[in-house]
């Protein structure tokens, strides 16, 4: 049930005919009819108007309860082209960024995050991996935010601890709309299979800023940069899995909104 069915349901709930609703929101009756028959899609301004009229969120208006939390995004610049399809729910992921170790980390994050992630990135790897890794963080963060919508009912706060051989990594997250990153993780080796260890911070910063989350990650100890990095990505996935779990039908904030 998408916008068309939602509009019909909400209108019926107010016991309004199409003409009466049209008069209330200042639109021709033919436009309301076209919306309800799925022949037209409303612009954002009209979605906001309908949401205000029916006292619901825009997300509730366009996404039926129980519908998949999903988003697809593409971003192209002179340096990279990144395509992401993200569903918050377990499924087979396929990731190809041209950086093997980074693909491995994103696959682990998606698996432990209970996400289905289809992601391709083509970047200027002849320079280095920086632009590709950072831009993947940007697009994946935006897709994550879009898939969550208004965040209604999510647990919001979550944390995890992951031992990875000799290393121990922690993650705490608040999916609040307030972006911030704290990363405390020394990398004993500068390069992991062609992947610069410092790029983990670039990805995490871009992801947190664009997803709108407060993200704290720490490696308590470790001697192997591969183990530390993998522990961080797995801990992030596990924390996100719990943070986006729907636990109620309300927005978990004293402000009444997560933004």
Secondary structure, DSSP 8 states (H G I E B T S, - for coil): --HHHHHHHHHHHTT--HHHHHHHHT--HHHHHHHHTTS----HHHHHHHHHHHT--HHHHHS-TT---EEEEEEE-SSEEEEEEEESS----EEE-S-HHHHHHHHHHHHHTT-EEEEEEEE-TTT-SHHHHHHHHHHHHHHHHHHHTT-TTB--EEEEEEEETTEEEEEEEE-SS--EEEEE---SSSEETTEETTHHHHHHHHHHHHHT-EEEEEEEE-S-HHHHHHHHHHHHHHHHHHHT-B--SS--STTS---
